[in-house]
Amino acid sequence: MSGTSRRAVLLGAVGLLGAGALTACSSDETPEDSDGVDTSYVSGDGTATEWAPDRRTDPVELAGQTMAGDAVDLAEWRGAPVVLNFWYATCPPCRKEAPDLASLSAELEADGVRFLGVNHTDEPATALAFERTFELPYPTLHDSDASGVAALQGLVPLQAMPSTVVLDAEGRVAARIIGLAERSTLKAMITTVLAES
């Protein structure tokens, strides 16, 4: 892809995300109707999708710096499942699912499963405060240039925050959840991918 084409893709992704940020958590779904909960945003409905190994696309290429300033490259994590969680600090369902993601990460670490947050909205200080508050044991990519979204464009529709993606041992998209990730659903997806190894 030429520099001009890549720039256009990234600018398009940033524009899409910027529009989403203006309405907080956003998707094509209708606003949540809930008891006293902030309904100024629209969230995904938790729809889960899985792809059989023969239906998966090429490995996801994604590298950059974490909110703490450390280098991260998904290519170095091949050989075991990777869970990517797209979030930002003021998104209510992102906050709600964070404890489950933290506990799953700790539980599945012995199986080689890696977790990586992806955040295109927050500055490092805000994101690191979120990580401390919810005791996240895994890093978050500082996705300020929307490279995380661009890496999954055409593969996973990221209209909603949060969105969670499970990559197989080869780095291919095996499953996704649009909206809040229920712990049992996400664990089942990861277990399916682990069983393939």
N, CA, C and O of each residue as an XYZ file, in Angstrom:
788
protein
N       0.857     -1.179      0.000
C       0.000      0.000      0.000
C       0.896      1.233      0.000
O       1.848      1.293      0.779
N       0.623      2.195     -0.835
C       1.435      3.396     -0.917
C       1.234      4.245      0.330
O       0.261      4.073      1.064
N       2.192      5.188      0.564
C       2.077      6.068      1.728
C       0.802      6.870      1.694
O       0.172      7.085      2.729
N       0.411      7.320      0.504
C      -0.814      8.113      0.375
C      -2.038      7.283      0.716
O      -2.932      7.743      1.427
N      -2.075      6.037      0.200
C      -3.232      5.167      0.467
C      -3.317      4.822      1.944
O      -4.398      4.833      2.534
N      -2.147      4.510      2.548
C      -2.137      4.161      3.969
C      -2.605      5.346      4.807
O      -3.364      5.180      5.761
N      -2.141      6.550      4.440
C      -2.544      7.749      5.152
C      -4.049      7.955      5.051
O      -4.691      8.352      6.024
N      -4.612      7.688      3.875
C      -6.057      7.855      3.682
C      -6.834      6.878      4.558
O      -7.852      7.240      5.149
N      -6.346      5.628      4.639
C      -7.018      4.625      5.472
C      -6.980      5.049      6.933
O      -7.988      4.978      7.636
N      -5.785      5.499      7.395
C      -5.664      5.907      8.785
C      -6.513      7.136      9.090
O      -7.161      7.202     10.134
N      -6.511      8.112      8.178
C      -7.327      9.305      8.401
C      -8.809      8.951      8.434
O      -9.566      9.514      9.224
N      -9.223      8.020      7.580
C     -10.616      7.575      7.588
C     -10.962      6.900      8.899
O     -12.038      7.114      9.459
N     -10.028      6.072      9.391
C     -10.262      5.386     10.661
C     -10.327      6.384     11.807
O     -11.186      6.277     12.683
N      -9.411      7.365     11.800
C      -9.419      8.376     12.849
C     -10.715      9.174     12.807
O     -11.289      9.482     13.852
N     -11.180      9.511     11.604
C     -12.433     10.253     11.476
C     -13.608      9.479     12.020
O     -14.464     10.034     12.708
N     -13.650      8.185     11.710
C     -14.726      7.336     12.206
C     -14.697      7.271     13.718
O     -15.733      7.362     14.378
N     -13.477      7.110     14.271
C     -13.360      7.031     15.716
C     -13.681      8.355     16.375
O     -14.284      8.382     17.448
N     -13.289      9.447     15.753
C     -13.595     10.756     16.312
C     -15.083     10.964     16.426
O     -15.570     11.497     17.423
N     -15.809     10.542     15.403
C     -17.270     10.666     15.445
C     -17.833      9.815     16.562
O     -18.778     10.219     17.239
N     -17.247      8.618     16.764
C     -17.710      7.739     17.829
C     -17.453      8.341     19.191
O     -18.278      8.220     20.097
N     -16.298      8.999     19.340
C     -15.953      9.579     20.632
C     -16.915     10.696     21.012
O     -17.181     10.899     22.196
N     -17.439     11.420     20.035
C     -18.354     12.512     20.316
C     -19.639     12.018     20.942
O     -20.283     12.748     21.694
N     -20.019     10.792     20.642
C     -21.235     10.241     21.228
C     -20.914      9.166     22.251
O     -21.757      8.332     22.580
N     -19.677      9.194     22.753
C     -19.174      8.188     23.695
C     -19.241      6.829     23.032
O     -18.848      6.692     21.873
N     -19.736      5.803     23.748
C     -19.751      4.474     23.152
C     -20.756      4.484     22.018
O     -21.897      4.907     22.207
N     -20.351      4.023     20.835
C     -21.256      4.156     19.700
C     -21.284      2.920     18.831
O     -20.313      2.166     18.772
N     -22.394      2.718     18.162
C     -22.553      1.637     17.198
C     -23.783      1.945     16.378
O     -24.341      3.039     16.462
N     -24.204      0.980     15.587
C     -25.425      1.153     14.814
C     -26.662      0.760     15.617
O     -27.782      0.840     15.112
N     -26.462      0.335     16.868
C     -27.575     -0.105     17.686
C     -28.329      1.115     18.221
O     -27.887      2.253     18.061
N     -29.460      0.860     18.849
C     -30.246      1.944     19.435
C     -29.757      2.222     20.853
O     -29.140      1.352     21.467
N     -30.020      3.431     21.392
C     -29.564      3.738     22.748
C     -30.123      2.756     23.764
O     -31.246      2.264     23.649
N     -29.277      2.490     24.778
C     -29.714      1.585     25.842
C     -30.806      2.266     26.657
O     -30.742      3.462     26.944
N     -31.793      1.486     27.014
C     -32.804      1.957     27.936
C     -32.537      1.254     29.252
O     -32.739      0.044     29.357
N     -32.086      1.991     30.262
C     -31.738      1.342     31.516
C     -32.106      2.228     32.679
O     -32.349      3.424     32.515
N     -32.146      1.640     33.843
C     -32.610      2.330     35.045
C     -31.560      3.312     35.547
O     -30.626      2.919     36.245
N     -31.708      4.586     35.196
C     -30.819      5.601     35.709
C     -29.412      5.573     35.169
O     -28.567      6.332     35.643
N     -29.122      4.726     34.193
C     -27.787      4.642     33.617
C     -27.682      5.654     32.491
O     -28.653      5.920     31.784
N     -26.489      6.214     32.333
C     -26.253      7.204     31.277
C     -26.642      6.618     29.933
O     -26.049      5.633     29.493
N     -27.624      7.204     29.277
C     -28.063      6.716     27.966
C     -27.700      7.695     26.863
O     -28.333      7.717     25.807
N     -26.664      8.516     27.114
C     -26.243      9.469     26.095
C     -25.353      8.818     25.047
O     -24.924      9.472     24.097
N     -25.077      7.538     25.219
C     -24.263      6.827     24.250
C     -25.047      5.647     23.697
O     -26.086      5.265     24.234
N     -24.542      5.089     22.635
C     -25.120      3.889     22.039
C     -24.050      2.820     22.102
O     -22.912      3.065     21.703
N     -24.384      1.652     22.589
C     -23.370      0.612     22.730
C     -23.744     -0.609     21.918
O     -24.901     -0.798     21.545
N     -22.742     -1.438     21.649
C     -22.999     -2.720     21.009
C     -23.800     -3.593     21.958
O     -23.849     -3.333     23.160
N     -24.416     -4.613     21.426
C     -25.300     -5.437     22.250
C     -24.632     -6.706     22.760
O     -25.311     -7.603     23.260
N     -23.329     -6.791     22.643
C     -22.626     -7.982     23.111
C     -22.665     -9.127     22.125
O     -22.362    -10.264     22.488
N     -23.031     -8.854     20.885
C     -23.090     -9.904     19.871
C     -21.730    -10.560     19.708
O     -20.716     -9.885     19.531
N     -21.721    -11.886     19.771
C     -20.488    -12.658     19.653
C     -20.471    -13.413     18.327
O     -21.482    -13.976     17.906
N     -19.319    -13.415     17.682
C     -19.150    -14.109     16.408
C     -17.849    -14.886     16.450
O     -16.843    -14.398     16.966
N     -17.868    -16.106     15.903
C     -16.658    -16.911     15.806
C     -16.463    -17.360     14.370
O     -17.429    -17.557     13.633
N     -15.186    -17.522     13.974
C     -14.855    -17.997     12.641
C     -14.076    -19.300     12.740
O     -13.135    -19.404     13.527
N     -14.465    -20.295     11.946
C     -13.723    -21.556     11.884
C     -12.328    -21.287     11.324
O     -12.142    -20.319     10.588
N     -11.348    -22.122     11.658
C      -9.976    -21.887     11.188
C      -9.853    -21.670      9.685
O      -9.039    -20.857      9.246
N     -10.648    -22.385      8.888
C     -10.526    -22.244      7.428
C     -11.218    -20.995      6.887
O     -11.167    -20.735      5.685
N     -11.867    -20.217      7.762
C     -12.537    -18.982      7.346
C     -11.807    -17.728      7.828
O     -12.282    -16.611      7.621
N     -10.682    -17.910      8.455
C      -9.952    -16.773      9.025
C      -9.027    -16.141      7.999
O      -8.529    -16.801      7.087
N      -8.813    -14.848      8.174
C      -7.979    -14.088      7.242
C      -6.524    -14.086      7.701
O      -6.140    -14.850      8.587
N      -5.732    -13.232      7.098
C      -4.307    -13.154      7.430
C      -4.098    -12.690      8.873
O      -4.986    -12.088      9.476
N      -2.914    -12.976      9.417
C      -2.603    -12.511     10.778
C      -2.678    -10.994     10.895
O      -2.359    -10.263      9.958
N      -3.102    -10.548     12.051
C      -3.174     -9.116     12.339
C      -1.766     -8.607     12.632
O      -1.054     -9.168     13.466
N      -1.377     -7.553     11.948
C      -0.076     -6.918     12.176
C      -0.313     -5.639     12.982
O      -0.982     -4.717     12.516
N       0.237     -5.596     14.181
C       0.025     -4.434     15.035
C       1.202     -4.295     15.987
O       1.557     -5.239     16.693
N       1.796     -3.128     16.001
C       2.927     -2.855     16.879
C       2.881     -1.393     17.298
O       2.284     -0.564     16.612
N       3.499     -1.086     18.403
C       3.542      0.290     18.873
C       4.065      0.354     20.285
O       4.848     -0.496     20.711
N       3.627      1.375     21.016
C       4.046      1.556     22.400
C       2.848      1.457     23.323
O       1.743      1.882     22.986
N       3.087      0.889     24.491
C       2.041      0.821     25.495
C       1.902      2.188     26.165
O       2.724      3.081     25.958
N       0.866      2.333     26.956
C       0.665      3.580     27.687
C       1.814      3.857     28.649
O       2.043      5.003     29.036
N       2.538      2.805     29.035
C       3.688      2.967     29.928
C       4.973      3.237     29.160
O       6.027      3.439     29.761
N       4.889      3.240     27.821
C       6.056      3.547     27.004
C       6.878      2.347     26.575
O       7.971      2.514     26.033
N       6.378      1.141     26.807
C       7.100     -0.071     26.409
C       6.697     -0.489     24.996
O       5.561     -0.267     24.575
N       7.637     -1.093     24.268
C       7.348     -1.572     22.911
C       6.496     -2.835     22.980
O       6.674     -3.676     23.862
N       5.570     -2.951     22.034
C       4.744     -4.155     21.929
C       4.538     -4.470     20.457
O       4.317     -3.568     19.649
N       4.610     -5.757     20.104
C       4.453     -6.201     18.724
C       3.742     -7.548     18.746
O       4.271     -8.531     19.266
N       2.539     -7.586     18.178
C       1.773     -8.834     18.198
C       2.502     -9.980     17.512
O       2.278    -11.140     17.859
N       3.367     -9.688     16.551
C       4.105    -10.751     15.857
C       4.956    -11.550     16.837
O       5.223    -12.729     16.601
N       5.382    -10.930     17.928
C       6.206    -11.614     18.919
C       5.369    -12.475     19.859
O       5.913    -13.259     20.636
N       4.046    -12.332     19.789
C       3.161    -13.082     20.671
C       2.527    -14.289     19.986
O       1.675    -14.954     20.574
N       2.931    -14.576     18.758
C       2.352    -15.722     18.035
C       2.686    -17.018     18.767
O       3.710    -17.130     19.441
N       1.791    -17.992     18.616
C       1.989    -19.283     19.255
C       0.960    -19.565     20.334
O       0.865    -20.690     20.824
N       0.192    -18.556     20.705
C      -0.883    -18.713     21.699
C      -1.936    -17.654     21.412
O      -1.651    -16.666     20.736
N      -3.146    -17.848     21.918
C      -4.196    -16.859     21.683
C      -3.855    -15.493     22.275
O      -3.162    -15.390     23.288
N      -4.355    -14.457     21.624
C      -4.211    -13.085     22.105
C      -5.603    -12.460     22.129
O      -6.374    -12.604     21.180
N      -5.910    -11.779     23.201
C      -7.186    -11.077     23.333
C      -6.919     -9.577     23.242
O      -6.159     -9.025     24.037
N      -7.549     -8.925     22.267
C      -7.449     -7.477     22.104
C      -8.748     -6.851     22.601
O      -9.835     -7.229     22.164
N      -8.629     -5.898     23.510
C      -9.810     -5.219     24.033
C      -9.708     -3.732     23.730
O      -8.823     -3.047     24.242
N     -10.621     -3.233     22.890
C     -10.672     -1.826     22.514
C     -11.546     -1.087     23.533
O     -12.711     -1.436     23.723
N     -10.985     -0.074     24.180
C     -11.683      0.591     25.277
C     -11.242      2.037     25.409
O     -10.256      2.458     24.802
N     -11.983      2.794     26.209
C     -11.508      4.093     26.704
C     -12.122      4.340     28.073
O     -13.139      3.740     28.423
N     -11.507      5.218     28.837
C     -11.742      5.289     30.272
C     -13.149      5.692     30.691
O     -13.645      5.200     31.704
N     -13.806      6.574     29.941
C     -15.121      7.051     30.383
C     -16.279      6.273     29.775
O     -17.434      6.665     29.941
N     -16.001      5.198     29.087
C     -17.035      4.361     28.476
C     -17.617      3.432     29.546
O     -16.904      2.559     30.040
N     -18.893      3.594     29.918
C     -19.467      2.795     31.003
C     -19.310      1.275     30.843
O     -18.898      0.618     31.800
N     -19.624      0.680     29.663
C     -19.441     -0.767     29.584
C     -17.972     -1.191     29.621
O     -17.665     -2.319     30.008
N     -17.063     -0.300     29.224
C     -15.628     -0.607     29.334
C     -15.267     -0.768     30.804
O     -14.515     -1.670     31.172
N     -15.804      0.107     31.635
C     -15.546      0.035     33.066
C     -16.203     -1.197     33.685
O     -15.648     -1.824     34.587
N     -17.380     -1.528     33.194
C     -18.108     -2.670     33.756
C     -17.411     -3.991     33.468
O     -17.400     -4.880     34.319
N     -16.829     -4.134     32.277
C     -16.214     -5.411     31.908
C     -14.777     -5.537     32.399
O     -14.229     -6.640     32.406
N     -14.154     -4.434     32.808
C     -12.733     -4.449     33.167
C     -12.381     -5.482     34.247
O     -11.374     -6.174     34.097
N     -13.164     -5.619     35.329
C     -12.798     -6.633     36.331
C     -12.803     -8.060     35.771
O     -11.960     -8.874     36.146
N     -13.740     -8.363     34.884
C     -13.775     -9.697     34.281
C     -12.568     -9.931     33.379
O     -11.994    -11.020     33.370
N     -12.183     -8.901     32.618
C     -11.012     -9.038     31.761
C      -9.761     -9.233     32.605
O      -8.897    -10.039     32.260
N      -9.658     -8.502     33.705
C      -8.502     -8.641     34.585
C      -8.414    -10.048     35.155
O      -7.336    -10.642     35.176
N      -9.539    -10.587     35.617
C      -9.513    -11.927     36.222
C      -9.262    -13.008     35.188
O      -8.564    -13.981     35.471
N      -9.824    -12.853     33.982
C      -9.574    -13.834     32.923
C      -8.110    -13.827     32.502
O      -7.521    -14.881     32.264
N      -7.532    -12.651     32.412
C      -6.127    -12.545     32.043
C      -5.259    -13.290     33.045
O      -4.363    -14.042     32.660
N      -5.525    -13.079     34.335
C      -4.745    -13.757     35.367
C      -4.979    -15.269     35.337
O      -4.047    -16.056     35.499
N      -6.235    -15.657     35.128
C      -6.579    -17.087     35.129
C      -5.936    -17.840     33.961
O      -5.500    -18.980     34.120
N      -5.878    -17.205     32.794
C      -5.430    -17.889     31.582
C      -3.952    -17.654     31.241
O      -3.452    -18.153     30.234
N      -3.278    -16.902     32.079
C      -1.866    -16.613     31.820
C      -1.039    -17.902     31.744
O      -0.139    -18.015     30.913
N      -1.342    -18.855     32.601
C      -0.588    -20.116     32.623
C      -0.750    -20.904     31.323
O       0.102    -21.724     30.982
N      -1.849    -20.654     30.594
C      -2.080    -21.319     29.306
C      -1.414    -20.566     28.163
O      -1.524    -20.976     27.007
N      -0.728    -19.477     28.468
C      -0.029    -18.708     27.440
C      -0.864    -17.630     26.783
O      -0.389    -16.954     25.871
N      -2.106    -17.453     27.231
C      -2.989    -16.445     26.633
C      -2.496    -15.059     27.035
O      -2.214    -14.805     28.205
N      -2.397    -14.167     26.051
C      -1.966    -12.791     26.303
C      -3.142    -11.847     26.056
O      -3.957    -12.076     25.162
N      -3.219    -10.799     26.847
C      -4.228     -9.753     26.691
C      -3.528     -8.441     26.362
O      -2.439     -8.161     26.862
N      -4.173     -7.637     25.510
C      -3.661     -6.310     25.191
C      -4.845     -5.365     25.034
O      -5.738     -5.609     24.223
N      -4.849     -4.294     25.804
C      -5.838     -3.251     25.599
C      -5.416     -2.405     24.411
O      -4.228     -2.312     24.101
N      -6.381     -1.789     23.745
C      -6.106     -0.870     22.647
C      -6.960      0.370     22.896
O      -8.186      0.285     22.962
N      -6.296      1.535     23.036
C      -6.999      2.755     23.408
C      -6.542      3.887     22.494
O      -5.373      4.274     22.510
N      -7.463      4.410     21.703
C      -7.153      5.493     20.764
C      -7.573      6.865     21.279
O      -7.308      7.877     20.630
N      -8.216      6.909     22.426
C      -8.851      8.126     22.912
C      -8.075      8.808     24.038
O      -7.866     10.021     24.003
N      -7.653      8.038     25.026
C      -7.097      8.610     26.246
C      -5.603      8.885     26.158
O      -4.873      8.215     25.427
N      -5.163      9.881     26.916
C      -3.740     10.129     27.102
C      -3.207      9.104     28.102
O      -3.982      8.546     28.879
N      -1.899      8.846     28.096
C      -1.339      7.820     28.977
C      -1.719      7.970     30.450
O      -2.025      6.969     31.099
N      -1.708      9.178     30.993
C      -2.020      9.344     32.414
C      -3.421      8.831     32.741
O      -3.621      8.177     33.765
N      -4.389      9.128     31.875
C      -5.770      8.680     32.089
C      -5.876      7.175     31.968
O      -6.515      6.520     32.791
N      -5.246      6.625     30.936
C      -5.311      5.183     30.716
C      -4.616      4.418     31.837
O      -5.120      3.389     32.288
N      -3.483      4.903     32.283
C      -2.752      4.228     33.359
C      -3.531      4.288     34.672
O      -3.482      3.347     35.463
N      -4.249      5.385     34.910
C      -5.098      5.474     36.101
C      -6.211      4.429     36.040
O      -6.534      3.797     37.045
N      -6.794      4.252     34.849
C      -7.823      3.220     34.646
C      -7.233      1.842     34.936
O      -7.846      1.035     35.636
N      -6.040      1.574     34.396
C      -5.390      0.278     34.615
C      -5.166      0.019     36.100
O      -5.367     -1.099     36.574
N      -4.750      1.051     36.836
C      -4.534      0.885     38.283
C      -5.856      0.670     39.008
O      -5.955     -0.195     39.878
N      -6.872      1.454     38.652
C      -8.174      1.346     39.321
C      -8.750     -0.065     39.208
O      -9.272     -0.616     40.177
N      -8.644     -0.640     38.006
C      -9.234     -1.959     37.773
C      -8.209     -3.088     37.851
O      -8.513     -4.239     37.539
N      -6.994     -2.743     38.269
C      -5.925     -3.724     38.474
C      -5.725     -4.610     37.253
O      -5.630     -5.833     37.360
N      -5.662     -3.965     36.090
C      -5.434     -4.713     34.857
C      -3.997     -5.231     34.844
O      -3.062     -4.441     34.972
N      -3.804     -6.533     34.692
C      -2.454     -7.085     34.714
C      -1.780     -7.089     33.344
O      -0.694     -7.648     33.190
N      -2.406     -6.480     32.366
C      -1.871     -6.474     31.010
C      -1.753     -5.031     30.508
O      -2.409     -4.133     31.035
N      -0.917     -4.811     29.491
C      -0.701     -3.451     28.991
C      -1.790     -2.997     28.025
O      -2.625     -3.783     27.577
N      -1.753     -1.712     27.723
C      -2.655     -1.120     26.737
C      -1.834     -0.393     25.686
O      -0.959      0.410     26.012
N      -2.124     -0.679     24.420
C      -1.471      0.014     23.317
C      -1.967      1.446     23.246
O      -3.174      1.685     23.259
N      -1.048      2.400     23.171
C      -1.402      3.807     22.980
C      -1.646      4.001     21.488
O      -0.720      4.276     20.724
N      -2.897      3.854     21.087
C      -3.268      3.801     19.668
C      -3.646      5.180     19.137
O      -4.683      5.335     18.493
N      -2.812      6.177     19.402
C      -3.150      7.556     19.059
C      -3.302      7.785     17.560
O      -4.006      8.704     17.141
N      -2.643      6.952     16.747
C      -2.768      7.108     15.288
C      -3.796      6.156     14.683
O      -3.891      6.038     13.461
N      -4.569      5.473     15.538
C      -5.616      4.538     15.112
C      -5.066      3.373     14.294
O      -5.783      2.810     13.467
N      -3.809      3.005     14.512
C      -3.251      1.865     13.774
C      -3.913      0.556     14.183
O      -3.989     -0.378     13.385
N      -4.399      0.481     15.435
C      -5.100     -0.723     15.872
C      -6.401     -0.916     15.114
O      -6.740     -2.029     14.712
N      -7.121      0.172     14.925
C      -8.361      0.111     14.156
C      -8.058     -0.201     12.693
O      -8.749     -1.006     12.068
N      -7.024      0.441     12.150
C      -6.662      0.199     10.752
C      -6.247     -1.248     10.532
O      -6.530     -1.823      9.481
N      -5.575     -1.842     11.520
C      -5.121     -3.227     11.386
C      -6.282     -4.204     11.279
O      -6.137     -5.282     10.704
N      -7.432     -3.834     11.829
C      -8.601     -4.706     11.824
C      -9.687     -4.238     10.870
O     -10.749     -4.854     10.792
N      -9.436     -3.163     10.149
C     -10.439     -2.645      9.219
C     -10.744     -3.683      8.146
O      -9.838     -4.268      7.552
N     -12.027     -3.901      7.909
C     -12.440     -4.893      6.937
C     -12.566     -6.282      7.526
O     -13.158     -7.170      6.911
N     -12.011     -6.476      8.719
C     -12.094     -7.776      9.392
C     -13.096     -7.749     10.524
O     -13.897     -8.670     10.681
N     -13.048     -6.694     11.308
C     -13.898     -6.579     12.478
C     -14.507     -5.180     12.489
O     -13.773     -4.193     12.537
N     -15.837     -5.075     12.446
C     -16.467     -3.757     12.481
C     -16.417     -3.183     13.888
O     -17.121     -3.653     14.782
N     -15.590     -2.174     14.079
C     -15.401     -1.616     15.413
C     -16.243     -0.355     15.598
O     -15.719      0.712     15.921
N     -17.561     -0.491     15.388
C     -18.430      0.663     15.592
C     -18.710      0.899     17.063
O     -19.177      1.973     17.440
N     -18.432     -0.091     17.897
C     -18.807      0.007     19.299
C     -17.590     -0.070     20.200
O     -16.617     -0.760     19.896
N     -17.654      0.630     21.284
C     -16.679      0.509     22.355
C     -17.448      0.081     23.594
O     -18.449      0.703     23.948
N     -16.996     -0.960     24.245
C     -15.812     -1.744     23.929
C     -16.068     -2.744     22.813
O     -17.213     -3.059     22.489
N     -14.992     -3.231     22.239
C     -15.026     -4.375     21.335
C     -13.865     -5.271     21.732
O     -12.790     -4.784     22.083
N     -14.079     -6.568     21.677
C     -13.049     -7.516     22.085
C     -12.846     -8.533     20.976
O     -13.806     -9.077     20.432
N     -11.583     -8.783     20.648
C     -11.213     -9.674     19.557
C     -10.298    -10.758     20.094
O      -9.371    -10.472     20.852
N     -10.552    -12.001     19.705
C      -9.673    -13.112     20.066
C      -8.907    -13.535     18.817
O      -9.503    -13.895     17.801
N      -7.584    -13.487     18.905
C      -6.725    -13.947     17.825
C      -6.259    -15.368     18.127
O      -5.993    -15.707     19.280
N      -6.162    -16.193     17.093
C      -5.665    -17.546     17.300
C      -4.144    -17.545     17.415
O      -3.516    -16.487     17.384
N      -3.554    -18.732     17.548
C      -2.107    -18.839     17.749
C      -1.307    -18.295     16.570
O      -0.131    -17.960     16.713
N      -1.946    -18.208     15.407
C      -1.278    -17.663     14.221
C      -1.498    -16.162     14.072
O      -0.989    -15.545     13.135
N      -2.253    -15.579     14.992
C      -2.510    -14.146     14.937
C      -3.703    -13.761     14.096
O      -3.877    -12.583     13.781
N      -4.540    -14.730     13.718
C      -5.714    -14.448     12.890
C      -6.945    -14.217     13.766
O      -7.050    -14.777     14.858
N      -7.869    -13.396     13.287
C      -9.099    -13.140     14.041
C      -9.939    -14.418     14.078
O     -10.367    -14.931     13.045
N     -10.161    -14.915     15.292
C     -10.945    -16.135     15.484
C     -12.331    -15.840     16.041
O     -13.271    -16.601     15.810
N     -12.460    -14.738     16.773
C     -13.741    -14.423     17.409
C     -13.761    -12.946     17.778
O     -12.720    -12.300     17.894
N     -14.975    -12.427     17.960
C     -15.119    -11.040     18.396
C     -16.419    -10.873     19.162
O     -17.387    -11.607     18.963
N     -16.407     -9.892     20.037
C     -17.603     -9.475     20.770
C     -17.742     -7.974     20.553
O     -16.814     -7.214     20.833
N     -18.888     -7.550     20.059
C     -19.162     -6.134     19.867
C     -20.011     -5.663     21.041
O     -21.164     -6.067     21.188
N     -19.433     -4.811     21.869
C     -20.104     -4.383     23.088
C     -19.471     -5.059     24.290
O     -18.388     -5.635     24.192
N     -20.149     -4.987     25.416
C     -19.633     -5.533     26.663
C     -19.380     -7.033     26.537
O     -20.244     -7.779     26.076
N     -18.187     -7.466     26.950
C     -17.823     -8.887     26.874
C     -18.254     -9.590     28.151
O     -17.737     -9.311     29.233
N     -19.196    -10.497     28.014
C     -19.581    -11.321     29.164
C     -18.460    -12.315     29.437
O     -17.922    -12.923     28.513
N     -18.113    -12.475     30.706
C     -16.965    -13.302     31.070
C     -17.073    -14.718     30.518
O     -16.125    -15.229     29.922
N     -18.229    -15.354     30.716
C     -18.380    -16.753     30.292
C     -18.269    -16.900     28.781
O     -17.689    -17.866     28.287
N     -18.828    -15.940     28.046
C     -18.764    -15.989     26.588
C     -17.332    -15.848     26.103
O     -16.874    -16.616     25.258
N     -16.622    -14.854     26.646
C     -15.241    -14.634     26.229
C     -14.361    -15.821     26.603
O     -13.516    -16.239     25.812
N     -14.552    -16.365     27.796
C     -13.740    -17.519     28.199
C     -13.979    -18.701     27.272
O     -13.035    -19.407     26.916
N     -15.234    -18.928     26.874
C     -15.544    -20.026     25.962
C     -14.852    -19.836     24.617
O     -14.341    -20.793     24.035
N     -14.838    -18.602     24.126
C     -14.155    -18.318     22.858
C     -12.663    -18.611     22.954
O     -12.081    -19.230     22.063
N     -12.057    -18.160     24.040
C     -10.619    -18.386     24.223
C     -10.330    -19.876     24.369
O      -9.354    -20.376     23.810
N     -11.170    -20.588     25.116
C     -10.976    -22.023     25.309
C     -11.056    -22.760     23.982
O     -10.294    -23.699     23.749
N     -11.966    -22.350     23.112
C     -12.078    -22.963     21.781
C     -10.788    -22.794     21.005
O     -10.307    -23.737     20.376
N     -10.226    -21.598     21.047
C      -8.975    -21.342     20.313
C      -7.817    -22.100     20.946
O      -6.952    -22.611     20.234
N      -7.787    -22.179     22.271
C      -6.734    -22.957     22.937
C      -6.776    -24.414     22.523
O      -5.736    -25.048     22.345
N      -7.984    -24.944     22.371
C      -8.142    -26.362     22.026
C      -7.632    -26.675     20.623
O      -7.353    -27.832     20.310
N      -7.509    -25.659     19.781
C      -7.026    -25.881     18.416
C      -5.517    -26.148     18.385
O      -5.003    -26.762     17.450
N      -4.815    -25.673     19.426
C      -3.351    -25.762     19.430
C      -2.898    -27.201     19.684
O      -1.698    -27.472     19.723
